[in-house]
Structure formats: structure tokens, C-alpha cells
Amino acid sequence: MNETPNEYEILERKTPFQGYFRIDKYKLRHRRFAGGWTEPFYREVFERGHAAAVLPYDPLRDEVVLQEQFRIGALEAPGSPWLLEIVAGIIDAGESAEEVARREAVEEAGLQLQDIHHIQDYLASPGGTTERVSLFVGRVDSSNAGGIFGLAVEAEDIRVRVLPFEQAMAELAGRPINVASIVIAMQWLALNRDMLRQIWSEAPAL
């Protein structure tokens, strides 16, 4: 088996669009698996920054706190553009992913994270964007969770829902399309739920 190539050359880079987000256009080439170099080719990359996302989970009640909101990117997708999601936000300069997760939990769901566990980082769509998502599960008290949240200045209209874990899994399975962060987080929780409940039941809330 050939080794994975590790060399590339950026021959040209331009920024044809700069707004709230940015699009860069590259002319580049890279090493081939079979040896030698590719011919120079072009790629556009959507630069929207990196994000943090957190699945709020109450280990005592075995409940997750999810949210629904309208998403423009789902207009042409099967089903509805109102998507079931987890708390998420863009990481600004000088912020850590954990700080964003904690801040967004308050802004989007009115929740204080009592503890937080990093699941993994993943690339949202590496064929066209640099966006990297840091994914967490957060320990919460879901007894008083729920309601309508979001920042008016950002035109957010977020409905927060509290669901037993098994019901949430069943609802996800019944939807025609799902958001990657909630699928990954819920599948991770399905595999690690017993471990997490034991750890968090023995640890005091922060």
C-alpha cells in the first residue's frame, strides 16, 4: 500500500467575496498516491469560522434538552426547515470552545452547564469549508428547562424541548433529515450513557 502523500503547494490564493463570511479561491497542486504531482487545479473554500456544540443532558432524569429553529440551508431539504438541533455557536477570537458551549447554553436554552465532557472535533464538510466543530455533552438540571429563547438582534426564535433519552432517539430516527452535530452527539450518548451517568452521579455539580 502506498503511503499517504503529505505535500501540497498553494500556487495562488484570492478572496473573491468578503462579508460576514468569506470565500477564498485557491490554485494548488498536491502529491498523488501513485507518485508525482497533480496538475494545478482550483478550489473554492467557504470560511465561516469554527464552532462549538453541546448536548445538554440530565443524568438523574435521563433527559436531553434539544431545540428547534428555522434554518435557511434546509429550505430545499426533505421535510421541514425547522430542524431539531443541539446548542451551538461560532467561536470568536480569544474564546475557547468550552467557553462558547457554556455561553450558548445560557443564551439559547437558559441552562447552566454543571459539568462538560468533550466528545470529539469533526470537520463539517471538508470538501468545501474549513469549519471545524468541537462537540461536547454538558451536565444540566432539566427540571425547569424549556421555553422560547434566542437573541432578537440575530433574529433567533428557538424552542427548547426536554425529552427522555429514548424518546429523543426515536424522534431523530423518524425525521427525514438531521443535523450532523445532534446525530453524532446522540449516538455517542447512546454508547456512553451508562458510564456518563455513573461518573456524574458520583461527582458534585460545579
C-alpha positions in Angstrom: 0.0 0.0 0.0 1.3 3.4 -0.9 1.9 5.9 1.9 -0.4 8.8 2.3 1.1 11.9 0.5 1.9 14.8 2.7 3.0 17.5 0.3 0.9 20.2 -1.4 1.7 23.6 -3.0 -0.6 26.7 -3.0 0.2 28.4 -6.2 -2.3 31.2 -5.9 -5.0 32.4 -3.4 -7.6 35.1 -3.8 -10.6 36.3 -1.9 -13.5 36.9 -4.3 -16.0 37.5 -1.5 -15.7 39.1 1.9 -18.8 39.7 4.0 -20.0 38.2 7.3 -18.4 35.1 5.9 -15.6 34.8 3.4 -14.9 32.7 0.3 -11.3 32.1 -0.8 -10.3 30.7 -4.2 -7.1 28.5 -4.4 -5.0 27.4 -7.2 -3.0 24.4 -6.0 -1.5 21.0 -6.6 -0.5 18.1 -4.4 1.3 14.8 -4.4 -0.5 11.7 -5.8 -0.9 8.4 -4.1 0.9 6.7 -7.0 3.7 9.3 -7.0 4.3 12.5 -8.8 2.1 15.7 -8.7 -1.4 16.5 -9.8 -1.9 19.2 -12.5 -2.7 22.6 -10.9 -6.4 22.8 -10.1 -8.8 25.3 -8.5 -11.0 25.0 -5.4 -13.3 27.5 -3.6 -13.4 27.3 0.2 -16.1 28.8 2.4 -14.5 30.4 5.5 -17.2 30.7 8.2 -15.0 30.1 11.3 -15.2 27.2 13.8 -18.0 26.3 16.1 -18.7 24.6 19.4 -21.8 22.5 20.0 -23.1 20.9 23.2 -25.8 18.3 24.0 -27.3 19.2 27.4 -28.0 16.0 29.4 -29.6 15.4 32.8 -28.1 12.2 34.1 -30.5 11.9 37.0 -33.7 12.2 34.9 -32.1 10.7 31.8 -33.3 13.6 29.7 -31.8 15.6 26.9 -32.5 19.2 26.2 -32.9 19.9 22.4 -34.0 22.8 20.4 -35.9 23.6 17.2 -35.4 26.6 14.9 -35.7 27.7 11.3 -32.6 27.1 9.1 -32.3 28.6 5.7 -29.9 25.9 4.5 -32.7 23.3 4.9 -35.2 25.0 2.6 -34.7 22.5 -0.2 -34.1 19.5 2.0 -36.8 16.8 2.6 -39.2 17.6 5.4 -39.2 21.0 7.2 -36.7 23.8 7.5 -37.5 23.8 11.3 -34.7 21.5 12.5 -34.1 19.6 15.7 -30.7 20.6 17.0 -28.4 20.9 20.0 -26.9 24.1 21.4 -24.2 25.6 19.2 -22.3 28.8 18.4 -19.4 30.3 16.5 -16.1 30.5 18.3 -14.9 34.1 18.3 -11.3 35.3 18.5 -9.9 34.7 22.0 -12.6 32.2 23.1 -12.2 28.6 23.8 -14.7 26.0 22.5 -15.8 25.2 26.1 -16.4 28.9 26.8 -18.6 29.1 23.7 -20.5 26.0 24.7 -21.2 27.3 28.2 -22.2 30.8 26.9 -24.5 29.4 24.2 -26.2 27.1 26.7 -27.4 30.1 28.6 -28.3 32.2 25.6 -30.1 29.5 23.6 -31.6 27.4 26.3 -31.4 29.2 29.7 -29.1 26.4 31.0 -26.0 26.5 33.2 -23.7 23.6 32.4 -22.8 21.9 35.7 -20.1 19.8 34.1 -18.9 19.3 30.5 -17.3 16.5 28.6 -15.5 16.8 25.2 -16.8 14.2 22.7 -14.6 15.0 19.7 -13.9 17.5 17.0 -15.0 17.0 13.4 -14.9 18.7 10.1 -18.3 19.8 8.9 -17.8 19.5 5.2 -14.1 19.4 4.3 -14.7 19.3 0.5 -15.8 23.0 0.6 -15.4 24.6 4.1 -12.8 24.8 6.8 -15.4 24.7 9.6 -14.4 22.5 12.5 -16.9 21.7 15.2 -15.9 20.9 18.8 -18.6 18.7 20.2 -19.5 18.3 23.9 -22.1 16.8 26.2 -23.0 19.0 29.2 -24.5 18.1 32.5 -27.6 20.1 33.4 -30.6 20.1 35.6 -33.5 19.7 33.2 -36.3 20.0 35.8 -37.2 23.6 34.8 -35.9 23.6 31.2 -38.0 24.6 28.2 -39.5 27.7 26.6 -38.6 30.1 23.8 -35.1 31.6 23.6 -32.7 33.3 21.2 -31.3 36.8 20.6 -33.7 39.2 18.8 -30.7 41.1 17.3 -29.8 37.8 15.5 -33.4 37.0 14.5 -33.3 33.8 16.6 -36.5 32.1 17.5 -35.6 28.9 19.4 -38.0 26.5 21.0 -36.3 24.4 23.8 -37.7 20.9 24.3 -36.9 18.4 27.1 -37.2 14.8 26.0 -36.5 11.5 27.7 -33.4 10.0 26.0 -35.3 7.1 24.4 -38.0 9.4 23.0 -35.4 11.7 21.6 -33.7 8.8 19.8 -37.0 7.7 18.4 -37.9 11.2 17.2 -34.5 11.5 15.5 -35.0 8.2 13.7 -38.3 9.4 12.4 -37.1 12.6 10.8 -36.3 12.7 7.0 -33.1 14.7 7.6 -31.0 15.5 10.6 -28.1 17.9 11.6 -24.7 16.2 11.9 -24.0 17.5 15.4 -27.1 16.1 17.0 -26.7 12.7 15.3 -23.1 12.4 16.4 -23.8 13.6 20.0 -26.9 11.4 20.5 -25.1 8.3 19.1 -22.2 9.0 21.4 -24.5 9.3 24.3 -26.2 6.0 23.4 -22.9 4.3 23.6 -21.6 6.0 26.7 -24.8 6.8 28.7 -24.2 4.3 31.5 -20.6 5.5 32.0 -21.6 9.1 32.0 -24.5 8.7 34.4 -22.2 6.8 36.8 -19.5 9.4 36.7 -21.8 12.4 37.0 -23.9 10.8 39.7 -20.8 10.5 41.9 -19.4 13.9 41.1 -20.8 17.1 42.7 -22.3 19.7 40.4 -19.9 22.7 39.8 
